[in-house]
Amino acid sequence: MRRIRCGDRGRRDLLSAAGIALTTGLAGCLGALEEDDDENENGNGRDGDSEPDGDSTEAAELRETLAAADPYRMHQYGPGHVGNAGDDGPTADVDAVWTFRKGDDDEYYEIGTPAVVDGTVYVPETHSVGDDGAETVVYAVDGATGEVEWEWPYPRGTTFGSTVVAEGAVVLGLGGSVVALEADAGTERWRLERDFSDSVTVADGTVYAINTTYADPPTLVAIDLETGRERWTVPLADGAVFWPTPPAVVDETVYQGGVELTALSAADGEQLWSKDFGNAVTGPPTVTDDACYVPLGDGTVAALDRDGTKRWRQPVEYGGRGSGMEFVTSPAVADGSLYVTNAFQLTALDAETGSAHWTTETGGDRSPVVADGAVYTSGLNAVEAYDRTDGSPLWRYRTDATSSSGEKLAPVVGGTVFFPSGGLHALRGADATSD
């Protein structure tokens, strides 16, 4: 762990939001938007290079706003993966308050989905070291300024899943290991080295991790968050194409996706029920107070009661863009509606019946998130906001990123969108960032 003194600007890089380039290599066709006019793109055309002073009134007010807001603790906000911010987000043109990036623009560069809790942003970054090496570093940064609070280096460049912050710990899947750090200091609490997949879920003092793609079959492992000791493990059905998804955990029940959807007791892993849809579950289940929604490999979304009773199954319009390997994403749920993307097509469905309210093309192919009256989608180099009532576009922000890996979401917390794309961009309404 490398501790950063408050105000030590020599330990960070804050870059302007314009002109950021991600790594070269893979073509940008998997997420890049088609060229169009500049309307609604990067707000009002400003550079977005504002950098609030760490001691300014503006930064202090933003820090207070972020600390008081509902946090983004893990994939789609919490262990139920509902995707609802429970707060407002920007609905007009946005600018970057700050952009954080430490690494060089080269083949090694990668940045993950952040967690945002109590005004601090936690995010991993892989970047080059020396002539031919790489390392992954987990950073805690001030959400109001982008200044580094602490950093924890991992000795090699590696893949990572969504950042999780729960019960005072930062938890990440890193290159086959699961690592827990102290959220306040960045010191290592424990590390469990197996062959874990990158994404984990944390609920009620337990980390749930898949051990993993090369196991036969993969197993779900429950790990004590405080000690790193294994609580229980259960084998999971495997398939030729789809590996098990990160689970949702609600009310002491684990909802595990894979070849089928399985409900397990969080206490001991005992199977409660399973559901075979004839197609694999392609993303983490979304679990609300009374329902479970799952994306499926045939381009449909299925809704079930929490006891596994089927409610409905609905095809989702396919956007027909990208690599052809995109699938329906895990839904976000708010006020009786589901929001999903399918190959750059955003669709709103009725949560009770599955009927479509509206559908529109989008520049994002990742799971959406909802904040009050808007739904937000993100992709390789663009994040966009749409009106929840009719799907009309509100704004778009683009970067110059050309390659990336994994499903990186753009959380909305305290009226701020945190967009990982060639660096981490903190985006707020243009009026809020103007002098």
Solvent accessible surface area in square Angstrom, and as a share of the most:
residue,aa,sasa,rsa
1,M,86,0.38
2,R,86,0.31
3,R,143,0.52
4,I,8,0.04
5,R,180,0.66
6,C,140,0.84
7,G,47,0.45
8,D,35,0.18
9,R,104,0.38
10,G,73,0.70
11,R,88,0.32
12,R,21,0.08
13,D,61,0.31
14,L,35,0.17
15,L,72,0.36
16,S,46,0.30
17,A,1,0.01
18,A,47,0.37
19,G,60,0.57
20,I,10,0.05
21,A,36,0.28
22,L,4,0.02
23,T,7,0.04
24,T,96,0.56
25,G,73,0.70
26,L,110,0.55
27,A,68,0.53
28,G,19,0.18
29,C,89,0.53
30,L,73,0.36
31,G,2,0.02
32,A,33,0.25
33,L,15,0.08
34,E,124,0.56
35,E,152,0.68
36,D,74,0.39
37,D,98,0.51
38,D,111,0.57
39,E,128,0.57
40,N,53,0.27
41,E,32,0.14
42,N,38,0.19
43,G,8,0.07
44,N,90,0.46
45,G,59,0.56
46,R,89,0.32
47,D,90,0.47
48,G,5,0.05
49,D,87,0.45
50,S,35,0.23
51,E,84,0.37
52,P,11,0.07
53,D,77,0.40
54,G,14,0.14
55,D,140,0.72
56,S,34,0.22
57,T,101,0.59
58,E,82,0.37
59,A,0,0.00
60,A,48,0.37
61,E,104,0.47
62,L,14,0.07
63,R,76,0.28
64,E,126,0.57
65,T,60,0.35
66,L,1,0.01
67,A,47,0.37
68,A,90,0.70
69,A,16,0.12
70,D,73,0.38
71,P,43,0.27
72,Y,0,0.00
73,R,81,0.29
74,M,4,0.02
75,H,21,0.09
76,Q,0,0.00
77,Y,21,0.08
78,G,16,0.15
79,P,40,0.25
80,G,8,0.08
81,H,2,0.01
82,V,44,0.25
83,G,0,0.00
84,N,54,0.28
85,A,4,0.03
86,G,56,0.54
87,D,46,0.24
88,D,83,0.43
89,G,11,0.11
90,P,12,0.07
91,T,72,0.42
92,A,65,0.51
93,D,41,0.21
94,V,0,0.00
95,D,2,0.01
96,A,0,0.00
97,V,3,0.02
98,W,5,0.02
99,T,1,0.01
100,F,0,0.00
101,R,13,0.05
102,K,57,0.24
103,G,10,0.09
104,D,95,0.49
105,D,70,0.36
106,D,37,0.19
107,E,130,0.59
108,Y,76,0.29
109,Y,2,0.01
110,E,30,0.14
111,I,2,0.01
112,G,1,0.01
113,T,3,0.02
114,P,0,0.00
115,A,0,0.00
116,V,0,0.00
117,V,8,0.05
118,D,107,0.55
119,G,4,0.04
120,T,18,0.11
121,V,0,0.00
122,Y,16,0.06
123,V,0,0.00
124,P,0,0.00
125,E,0,0.00
126,T,8,0.05
127,H,17,0.08
128,S,26,0.17
129,V,73,0.42
130,G,71,0.68
131,D,154,0.80
132,D,119,0.61
133,G,28,0.26
134,A,20,0.16
135,E,32,0.14
136,T,0,0.00
137,V,0,0.00
138,V,0,0.00
139,Y,1,0.00
140,A,0,0.00
141,V,0,0.00
142,D,18,0.09
143,G,0,0.00
144,A,0,0.00
145,T,1,0.01
146,G,0,0.00
147,E,21,0.09
148,V,7,0.04
149,E,60,0.27
150,W,4,0.01
151,E,4,0.02
152,W,12,0.04
153,P,37,0.23
154,Y,1,0.00
155,P,99,0.63
156,R,121,0.44
157,G,30,0.29
158,T,23,0.13
159,T,80,0.47
160,F,24,0.10
161,G,10,0.10
162,S,15,0.09
163,T,0,0.00
164,V,0,0.00
165,V,4,0.02
166,A,10,0.08
167,E,112,0.50
168,G,42,0.41
169,A,0,0.00
170,V,1,0.01
171,V,0,0.00
172,L,2,0.01
173,G,1,0.01
174,L,0,0.00
175,G,31,0.30
176,G,11,0.11
177,S,4,0.03
178,V,0,0.00
179,V,2,0.01
180,A,0,0.00
181,L,2,0.01
182,E,49,0.22
183,A,13,0.10
184,D,111,0.58
185,A,25,0.20
186,G,0,0.00
187,T,57,0.33
188,E,73,0.33
189,R,53,0.20
190,W,23,0.08
191,R,87,0.32
192,L,37,0.18
193,E,115,0.52
194,R,103,0.38
195,D,56,0.29
196,F,6,0.02
197,S,31,0.20
198,D,44,0.23
199,S,36,0.23
200,V,9,0.05
201,T,0,0.00
202,V,2,0.01
203,A,9,0.07
204,D,114,0.59
205,G,12,0.12
206,T,6,0.03
207,V,0,0.00
208,Y,5,0.02
209,A,0,0.00
210,I,4,0.02
211,N,30,0.15
212,T,3,0.02
213,T,30,0.17
214,Y,178,0.68
215,A,33,0.26
216,D,135,0.70
217,P,53,0.33
218,P,0,0.00
219,T,30,0.18
220,L,0,0.00
221,V,1,0.00
222,A,0,0.00
223,I,0,0.00
224,D,25,0.13
225,L,3,0.02
226,E,118,0.53
227,T,65,0.38
228,G,10,0.10
229,R,180,0.66
230,E,77,0.34
231,R,122,0.45
232,W,27,0.10
233,T,66,0.39
234,V,23,0.13
235,P,96,0.60
236,L,16,0.08
237,A,56,0.44
238,D,57,0.30
239,G,29,0.27
240,A,113,0.87
241,V,105,0.60
242,F,48,0.20
243,W,138,0.49
244,P,13,0.08
245,T,11,0.06
246,P,29,0.18
247,P,1,0.00
248,A,0,0.00
249,V,5,0.03
250,V,29,0.17
251,D,107,0.56
252,E,130,0.58
253,T,20,0.12
254,V,0,0.00
255,Y,4,0.01
256,Q,3,0.02
257,G,1,0.01
258,G,4,0.04
259,V,50,0.29
260,E,48,0.22
261,L,0,0.00
262,T,15,0.09
263,A,0,0.00
264,L,6,0.03
265,S,21,0.14
266,A,21,0.16
267,A,90,0.70
268,D,81,0.42
269,G,4,0.04
270,E,108,0.48
271,Q,107,0.47
272,L,94,0.47
273,W,46,0.16
274,S,48,0.31
275,K,59,0.25
276,D,99,0.51
277,F,18,0.07
278,G,66,0.63
279,N,53,0.27
280,A,12,0.10
281,V,1,0.00
282,T,31,0.18
283,G,7,0.07
284,P,13,0.08
285,P,0,0.00
286,T,0,0.00
287,V,3,0.02
288,T,25,0.15
289,D,137,0.71
290,D,83,0.43
291,A,0,0.00
292,C,0,0.00
293,Y,7,0.03
294,V,0,0.00
295,P,0,0.00
296,L,0,0.00
297,G,22,0.21
298,D,70,0.36
299,G,19,0.18
300,T,14,0.08
301,V,0,0.00
302,A,0,0.00
303,A,0,0.00
304,L,0,0.00
305,D,45,0.23
306,R,51,0.19
307,D,95,0.49
308,G,10,0.10
309,T,75,0.43
310,K,107,0.45
311,R,76,0.28
312,W,24,0.08
313,R,73,0.27
314,Q,51,0.23
315,P,90,0.57
316,V,10,0.06
317,E,94,0.42
318,Y,109,0.42
319,G,23,0.22
320,G,53,0.51
321,R,57,0.21
322,G,37,0.36
323,S,61,0.39
324,G,51,0.49
325,M,130,0.58
326,E,30,0.13
327,F,76,0.32
328,V,3,0.02
329,T,12,0.07
330,S,2,0.01
331,P,0,0.00
332,A,0,0.00
333,V,15,0.09
334,A,3,0.02
335,D,127,0.66
336,G,42,0.41
337,S,14,0.09
338,L,0,0.00
339,Y,5,0.02
340,V,0,0.00
341,T,0,0.00
342,N,4,0.02
343,A,2,0.01
344,F,3,0.01
345,Q,13,0.06
346,L,0,0.00
347,T,3,0.02
348,A,1,0.01
349,L,1,0.00
350,D,33,0.17
351,A,6,0.05
352,E,115,0.52
353,T,85,0.49
354,G,0,0.00
355,S,57,0.37
356,A,65,0.50
357,H,96,0.43
358,W,29,0.10
359,T,55,0.32
360,T,33,0.19
361,E,119,0.53
362,T,4,0.02
363,G,1,0.01
364,G,0,0.00
365,D,34,0.18
366,R,20,0.07
367,S,4,0.02
368,P,0,0.00
369,V,3,0.02
370,V,0,0.00
371,A,0,0.00
372,D,86,0.45
373,G,36,0.35
374,A,0,0.00
375,V,0,0.00
376,Y,3,0.01
377,T,2,0.01
378,S,2,0.02
379,G,0,0.00
380,L,10,0.05
381,N,8,0.04
382,A,0,0.00
383,V,0,0.00
384,E,3,0.01
385,A,0,0.00
386,Y,10,0.04
387,D,38,0.20
388,R,36,0.13
389,T,115,0.67
390,D,86,0.45
391,G,3,0.03
392,S,47,0.30
393,P,88,0.56
394,L,42,0.21
395,W,3,0.01
396,R,48,0.17
397,Y,5,0.02
398,R,32,0.12
399,T,8,0.05
400,D,76,0.39
401,A,2,0.02
402,T,57,0.33
403,S,9,0.06
404,S,23,0.15
405,S,63,0.41
406,G,63,0.61
407,E,73,0.33
408,K,13,0.06
409,L,0,0.00
410,A,4,0.03
411,P,0,0.00
412,V,1,0.00
413,V,1,0.01
414,G,6,0.06
415,G,19,0.18
416,T,0,0.00
417,V,0,0.00
418,F,0,0.00
419,F,0,0.00
420,P,3,0.02
421,S,1,0.01
422,G,0,0.00
423,G,0,0.00
424,L,0,0.00
425,H,0,0.00
426,A,0,0.00
427,L,0,0.00
428,R,47,0.17
429,G,18,0.18
430,A,11,0.08
431,D,133,0.69
432,A,51,0.40
433,T,7,0.04
434,S,53,0.34
435,D,193,1.00
